[in-house]
Amino acid sequence: MKKLLVGFVSLILVAGVAAGAAYAFHGDHPAKEPERKYKSKKVRKPKTVKTASGLEYTITAKGNGPQGAKGSRITVLYTGKLTNDTVFDASSRHGNTPFTFKAGAGRVIKGWDEAGTLLRAGDKVTLRIPPELGYGAQQLPNIPANSTLIFEIEVLDVQPPPTMRSAKGMDTVTTASGLKLVFFEKHPENKLALQGQRVKVDYSGFFTDGNLFDSSVENGTPIQFMLGKGQVIKGWEEGLMLMRVGEKAQFIIPPALGYGSMARGPIPANSTLIFDVHLISAE
């Protein structure tokens, strides 16, 4: 069975990693000032809130950006400390490079996952994360077992998860193989994608109930591959060769043109898959 070249990067769990380059100290780097799209207003009398799980958070400045939710991509600057004020990691140690994670996806410690659904872009907050929401009895470099962790966080951005575009009332093209296409944006003046060309594509993949299972948009990196070389599932091969550069379409791919009777990652056997696709280039 051919593999869809999406890599399922968004499904790889990085359990036990609280921040991008946590615990890998390579010396200090010159800090650069990150972009701030949202404003924040200092809270005169910050209050500490304790959630049912035991997470404690204190918002010291309120932002005016969007609220986080499960599935949101949260971009932050952070400093992680032990209760004795020893810093074990910080974005400033990595050139002040912001760290992005998907809230509620299990790729960061539980305390961060929960906090991502409580904050909005522009917020500045202090998190107090008990061991059961951090690393528990696991001992890591610079973090003793059963440690309570303190994180000072600035939320730079909150991006909602991709949602499937509605094709209601739009013309649907059905090919002889059973592939269905709906074009959201057409560019007849541009060239068609051809077999043997290297294509660059942004996509989001959904089940028929609208639930997202993978997305290059969410990952922030379009995929590239050789068209017509069997590097992607049949539905993608056929659909892309019906598109012109710049066009946006939706592929409705029956199991025979997808993974058939094989279950793959989060995709059950015999699944019909829906992809919102943007053909960025074909060369």
N, C-alpha and C positions, 0 to 999 in steps of 0.2 A: 504494500500500500504506500502510495507516495505521501510525502509529508508536506504539509502546508508550511512554507518558510516564514512562519511568524515567530517561531522559537519559544512561544509561551513564556517570554521573559517575565511578563507581569505575574506569572503563576509561581515563579521560583521563590520559595520562602527563605528568608535570611534570618531564621530564628536565632536569637541571641545577639543580634546586632542592633544597638540602640541608635547609632549614628553612623554616617557614611564611612568614615575611616577610623571608627572607634578603636582605640587601643593600639593603633599603629602610629607611633610617634616618629616622625622623620625630621624633627627640628622645626623651628618656627619659620614661617614664610611671611613676606611682606603682606600685610592685610590690605585688602582692597574694599572700597565701599560698595555694597550691593545696591541694586536698584530697589527703590521703595515706591510702589505704586499707590499705596494707601496711607492715610494719615492716622495718627494715634493721639489720644488725649490722655494725659496723666490722670490717674485716679487719686483723688485727694486722700481718701481713707480706704485703702485696699482691704478687702475682706477675704479671708481664706474659706473656701468651700471644700467640704469633704464629701466625696461621692459614696454610694453604697459599697463600692469595691474596695474603698480605702484610699483611693487617690485623693490627694489634696492639691488644690490649685489656687493661686492668688494672682488675679489680674491687676497689674500695676499701671497699665495703660491700655485703654480701650481703642480698638481699631474701627475703621468705618468700612471695611471690606466685607466680602461674602462669608457666611457662616460655614464651617466645616461640617461634613456629614460622612457617614460610612461610604467609602469609595472615593472620597475627595482626595486629590493630590495636594498635600500640605508642604509648603516650602518654608524653611525656617533657618534662622541662625540660632546657635545654642552654646551653652556652657554646661558641662556636667560635673558635679562636685559630690564628694562624700559629705557626710554630716559634720566632719571636722574641717570643712572648707577646702580640702585637697581637690584640686582640679584633675580629673582623669581624662577628660577630652573636651575639645571646644572647636567650633568652626573657625575661630581665629587662628588655630594651630594649623589650619589647612588653607591659608590664604584668604580666610573669611568667605570661603566658598559655601553657598547655601546648600542645605541638605533637603531632599524631597522624598517624601514617603506617602504611601497610600493608606489612608486611615481605615482601620478595621480589617485590613487584609492579612494580618498576622506576620508581617515582615519586620516589625519592630517589637520591642517589649510591650507588654500589655498596657502599661501606664501611658506610653506614647500613643498607642492605638486609641485608647479611650480619650485622651486629651485632644486628639485631632478632630473629634466630633463635638468638642465643647467650645472651640475657639474660632475666632474670625480673623481674617487678614488684617494686619495692623496691630493686633493684640501683642502686648508684652506680658509675660506670665512667668511665675515661678511654680514649678511642679515639685511636689514631694511624693516620691514613688516608693511604697513599701516593698520589701523583698519579694513578696508574692506577685507583685506586678512588674518586677524587674527581672533579676537573674536568680532569685531564690537562693538555694544552697550552692549554686554553681560559683566557683571562684574563677575570676578572669584576671588578666594582667591589670594591675592598678585598681581592681575592684575586689575586695574581700567577699567571701561567702556571706549571705544573709545581710547584704548592705541595703540600707535605705539610700536612695539616690535623689539628689537635688538637681533639677535642671532649670536654668534661666533661659527662656526661649523668646525670640521675637518672630512672629508669624509674618512672613513677607508676602505670601500669596496662598490663596485657596482656589483650586480649580475643581469644579464638579466633574463627576465621571461622565464619559460620553454616553449619550442616549441615542437609540435607534431613530433615524429619520422616518417620518411618516410618509408613506407612498400612497396614501389614500387619494383616490381620484386621478392618479397619474397613469399614463400609458405604460403597460408592461409588455416587454418583448419576450416571447418564449421561443427558445431554439429547439431544434429537432432532438437534442440530447436531454431536454428537460430543464435546462438552465433558464431562469427568469431574470430579466434585467429591467431596472427602472432608472432612467436618466434624470438626475436632478439638475445637472448643468452640462450643456453641450457646447462644443467648440468645433463646428464643421470646417473652420479655416485651418485647423491644426492637423498634423499628420497622425495616422493610425499607428498604434503599437504593433510591431511586427515580430514574428518568430526570429529568435536569435539576438534581439536587442536586449540591452540591459535596461530594465525599468525600475523606476523609483516610485513607491506607492505608500500612501498613508491609508490606514484602514481601521475600522472597529468591527469586531465580530460579535454577533448576538445569537442567542437561541430564539426560537419562534415566539417565546413568551416575553422577549425584550430584554432578557438578562444578558449582560455583557460577559464574555469569557476571555477576550483578549483585545488589545488595541495598541497600535503603534502611536496613535494620537496621545493616548494616556502615557505611554512610555517616553514620548517626546522625540522619537527617532523613527523616521520612515524606513521601510525595508527596501532592499535592492536585490535583484536576482535576474538571471537570464531567462527570458521568456521562451517557451516552447522547448525547454530542456528537461521537463519533468521534475523541476525543483519545487513545484507547488501542486496543490490538488487540481484535478481536471477542471473544476468549475472556475477556478481562478485563471487557468491557461486560456480557456475559451472566452471568458468574460473580458479579460484585458485586451485580447486581440479584436474585440469589437468596440474598443474605446479609442478616443483620440486624446492626445496630450492635453492636460488641463481639465478634462472632464471629470465629473463626479457622478457616481452611479451606485445603485444597490444591487448586489448579487443575491439571489435566492437559490441556494445550491442544494439539490436533493442528495440523499445519502450516496447514490451511485456516482456522483461527481465530487463527493467529499471523502469521508473516511469509511463509508459503507458500514459493514457489520463490526468494524473495529472500534472499540472505545479508545479515546486518546486524551490523556490528561482529564480535564473537566468535561470533555465532550462524550456523551453516552453513545453507544452503538446506534446505528441507523438514525442519526440526527440530521435534520434539515438545518442548514446554517445560513445565516443572513449576514452579509458584509456590506457596510457602507465604505465605499472605495473612492479614493482620489488619485488619479493617475498624474503624478507630478512631472515625470519625464520618461522618454523612451529614446535611447541612443544606440 
